[in-house]
């Protein structure tokens, strides 16, 4: 009889892609600090006549694409935690214990890093700036923050992380279901991008805020996968049933 594969052999990681692209993207973002790209893109979503961003009071962007969408992802995370706990007791889930653990770890880390970094960096949101009808002074990520009674809490992008954290699905699925893993990557990238653009339309974030978020989420999910699941020198564990001689 055929072997029953309990744990798949990890597929080799292309480190030039997995680490190279995020590093290059980070370098580009640092260089973009020398330009006004963030401001130029933000102005595309700002209506001077109304004195506000075009999506600032949009019911769809705020209530559906922000609040309800976030609740769906939180619900998914809760089910992931429950699935991981259940994998200790339910036989059918036990072979997936490590994958579920990796998923829970990735989701947790890729969302929890945002709030502390917001507090440390104190970057202002576009809607708070003088250029867009606010009262705060603009400063780039690497620049000194002007004195203010209301420090910013806008770097990196929190809602973008809600979408990009699903990069975790790509890594959890890549060894068992490669094709589905690619679809999960596309979904996570698309969802994170939609969330990013929607918040830009509302004046909540600059373009670079969301790209940094994507980089961090990818690296966190990659690190979790490497630590929990990636064992390239260990062959798959198999259960082989005895067969008659000559079968």
Secondary structure, 3 states (H helix, E strand, C coil): CCCEEEECCCCCCCHHHHCHHHHHHHHHHHHHCCCCHHHHHHHHCEECCCCEECCCCCHHHHHHHHHHHHHHHHHHHHHHHHHHHHCCCCHHHHCCHHHHHHHHHHHHHHHHHHHHHHHHHCCCCHHHEHHHCCCECCCCCCCCCCCCCCCCCCCCCHHHHHHHCCHHHHHHHCCCCHHHHHHHHHHHHHHHHHHHHHHHHHCCCCHHHHHHHHHHHHHHHHHHHHHHCCCCCCCCEEECCCCCCCC
